[in-house]
Amino acid sequence: MGAQRRPGAAAPSATTAAPASAGCATATAAASASAAPTASAGGVDAERQRVRRCRPTDQRQRVRVMDRSTFDRLFDMSDRTVIVTGGTRGIGLALAQGYVLAGARVVVASRKAEACDQAAAHLRELGGEAIGVPTHLGEVDDLGALVERTVAEFGGVDVVVNNAANALAQPLGQMTADGLTKSFEVNLRGPVFLVQAALPHLRASEHAAVLNMVSVGAFVFAPMLAIYASMKAALMSFTRSMAAELAHDGIRVNALAPGPVDTDMMRKNPQEAIDGMVGATLMRRLASADEMVGPALLLTSDAGSYLTGQVIIVDGGGTPR
């Protein structure tokens, strides 16, 4: 059964008092104006009464009431559908596992059909509902098809995790137009248009969130990584713009910037390069992929309900601040 849907912005938390009426802000502003009233005395009194109704009557209405049930629901992703691109290995698969274990229905998307099937089967073995949808993030038509398949299977989309990436490394003197174009298509254009394709369904969700996986490369300088780093920096900028534009729809948009993570992709680097990355962290080690799960859940669950437009750096203390 699909998650509960609603038109417009997200409803207030059940543990937080909602305004007494939609006109509270207007009423408060009107009551605080210093200009002489132009309405009758009765009209002024009525307006003042309306303002008083908008104000909380005691402190309990202004604070969040936390109990065991509320606490247990903070990271609960039950009845939510999550799309994870690049979800068949590495960080993406770790995130998909985390969402399934938190109760979500998960759609993993990647270029290879066999990898999608294997990842989805693994997630189902963990006890979750999951499907794999072969998707090339660089093909805009594929993005619409991914959303359509997700909605057909699970009834909606609550969370989009843009994790797929093309980590192309080229020195400036050997940089090619084709390489730059491919990086743009996968690392920036794909995430942006996937969110666009999912927007009608995110707007209908009571728990809508977008998580863009960027990189500490957006904050530091390194040889040969100009293309990759600049695309991640651009996606970080898009994250903040999306957050500003979609907040009134109740859609939160955040980014997660991993540092060096022990994945197959990382292990393709020369050992000297890996040692250098490890040495640049305060913790003197690579992260494991599952160490990205906690921050990702924070940014996309009710635990992070007041977080939007943010970038969380998870790099073992290596990024200069």
N, C-alpha and C positions, 0 to 999 in steps of 0.2 A: 504494500500500500504506500502511496506516495506521501511525501511530507506535506504538512498543512500549508496552504498557500494563502496569500493575502494580496489585495491590490495596494499599490502605493508603498509608503515607507513602513519600516518595521514597527511593530507595536511595542510600547514600553515594557520593560521587564516586569514580570509578575511580582517581583520583590521591591519595585520602585514605584512610588506614587506618581500617577499621571496627572497632567494639568486638569483642573476642574472642567475647563471648556476650551474649545479651540480659540476663543476670543480673549483668553487670559492675558496674553502679551499685549494686545491692543488696549485692553481695559487698564492694565497697569500703567502703560505709557500715558493714557489719557488722564488717569487720576493724578499722575505726578506732574502734569503740565502746570506751569505757573500762571497761565493766562486766565482771565476772569471767565466764568462760565457764561455761555450764551443761551443754555437751555433753562427751562423752568426749574424751580427749586426741587420739585418732585423728581424731575429727570436727573438732576445731579445726585440726589440721594440714591436713586436706583442704580446709577453708575457706580457709586461708591460701594454699594452692597455687592455688586457683581465683582468688583475688584477684591473685596474681602473673601468672597467665595473661592477666588483663584489662589489665595494664599494658603499654605499648609497650616493646619491648626496646631500642630505640635511637632516636635523634633522627629518623632517616629515616622512621619510622612516624608521627611526629607532625606532619610538615610536608608541604605540597603539593609534589609533584614536577612541575615545569613543563618541558616539552620543546616542540619545534616543533609536533608533532601536537596536543598539549593546547592550546597557545596558539591554533592555528588554529581550534579548535572552540569557543572562548569565545563568539563571537558567531554561531556557525553555528546556523541555525534549521531545518536540513533535517529532514524527516520530522515536522514539527510543524504543527499546524493552528491558525490564528489568526483569530479573529473581530474585525473592526474596525467598530464602529458609527460612523455619520457618515463613512464611508470613501470617499465619492465626490468629495470636494473638500477644499481647504484642508489643514489639518493631518492630517485623517483619511486623505486620499489619499496624502499624503507618507509617513505611517506604513505604509500598505498597500504602497506601492512598496518601502520599506525592507525590510519583512518578506519580500516576494517575492524581492528581490535577495539576501537572506540565506538563501534556500532554503526558506522556509515555503510551505505551502498557505494561501491567504488567502480569507476570506469577507468581502466588504464588504456592509454593511447600511445602508440609507437609506430614506427614505419613498418616493422616486420610482423606479419600476421602470426607466425609461429611463436614469436616471443610474447605477443599479446595473449595468445591462448594459454601459454605456459604460466604467465604471471597471474592471469585470472583464475586458472585452476588452483594455483598455490594459495591465492587469497580465499578461495572457497574452502580449501582444506583448513584454513584458520577459523572457519565457521561463519564467514561473511558472504554477502551477496556481491558478486563481481562479474564483470564482463570485460573483454578486451576488444578494442576497436582499432584496426590498422589505420593510421593517420599520418600523413606527411604534414608537419606543422608549417612547412613552407608553401603549401598549396591551399589557397583560401577556400576553394570548394570543399576540400576535405574537412575543414573546420565546421562548416555548416552541417555536413553529414555526421560528424561526431556528435554534435549537439542533438540532432534529430534522432540518432540511434539511442542516445542516452535518455531522451524524453520518452521515446517509444518503449524502452525497457523499464524505466523506473518512474516515469511520470513527471519529471522536472529536473532542474539543476539548482543546487544550493551553494556549492563551492566549486570554484575553478582554480586549479593549481597549475600555473604555467612553469613547468620544470624542464621541459625539453630544451636542449641547447646544442649549438654547434661551436665547439671550442677550437676554432681555427687559429693557428699560430703562424704568422708570416712576418718577416722583417720588412721594414718600410721599403727598402730597395727592391724587394721581390714581390711586393703586394700586387695582387691582380684584381681587376674589376669583377671577375667572376667570383672570386673568394669573398670580396666585400659584399656583393649582392646576395650570395648564399647565406652569409652570416646575418645580414639584415632580414632576410625572409624568415629565418628560423628563430633568431634571437629577439626580434622586435616586432616585425609585421605579424607574425603568427600569433604571439600572445595577445596583441592588441585586437586583432580581428576575431580571435576565439572569444574574448570577452564580449565583443560586439554581438557575435552570433548568439551568445548565451544570455544577453541582457533581458529579453522579455521574460525568461524563466527566473533569472536572478531577482528581477523586480517583483515577481510573484511569490518569492520565498520569504519566510519569516526569519531566516537565518543566513542571509546572503553574504558571501565573502569571496574575495579574490586574493590569491596569494601568488605574487610574482617572485620566482627564484632568481635573484640577481647574483652578485659575486663581490667578494672583497676586491676583485680586480677593478671595480668601479671607483675604488678609493685610493689605490696604490698605482705606482708606475713600474712597469716591467717590460723588458725587451720582447719584441715580437708579438705582444698581446694587444696591440693598439686596436685592432678590429674587434676582438671579443670584448675587451674592457669598455670600449666606447658604446657598444650595443647594450651592455649591461647597465652602463650609466644612463643611457637613454631610456631603458625600461624602468629604471628607478625614478626618473623624472615623470614618465608616464604614470607610474604608480601614484605619485602625489597628485597629478592632474586628475586621474580617474577618481581618487578619493574625494577631491573637491567637487567634482561634477556629479558623482553618484550618491553622495551622502544623503541628499534629500529623498532618495529612493530606498534608503535603509540598507544600502550595499556598502560594506566596508572593504577597503582595498589596502593591502600592506605588502611589504617585500621582506624577504629573508636573504641575507648575504652570507653564504658559507665561506669559510676559509678553506685550507687544505683538508680534503676528506679522502679517506682510504677507499677508493673505488677502482674498478678496472681501468677507467680513464686516467686516474691519477697514476696508476702503476705503469702506464705506458711512457711516462716521463723518465729521463735518465735519473739514476739514483742520486747523482750529485744535485740535480734540481730538486728532488724530493727532500734531500737533507737540508737544502737551503730554505725551503718552505717551512720545514719543521723547526729549524733553528730560529726562524723569525717569530715564532709563537712563544708566548710566555709559558705555555704548558709543555712545550718541547715534544709534541707528538702530533700525528695526524688525528683528525676526528674520525669516528666511525659514522657510517651513514645514518644509523638510528639515533645519533645525537642531534639530528636535525628534526626529529619527530616532535619532541616537546615544544620547541619554539613554533613549529608549524601549527600544531594544535592550538596553542595559545592564540595565534593570530587569526584562526578560522573558526574557533568555537566560542561559546558564550563566555568563556573565561576572559576573552579579549574584547568584550562587547563595546568598550569605549576606546579601542585602538583603531585608528584609521590614518592612512597617509604616512605610516611609519616604516622604517627600515631597521630590522634587528640584525646586527652583525654577530655571527656565531663562528669565531675564528681563533679561539684559544688565546685571545689577547694579543693578536699579532698586528692588527691594523692601526697605524698611527692615528691618533685622535686629534 
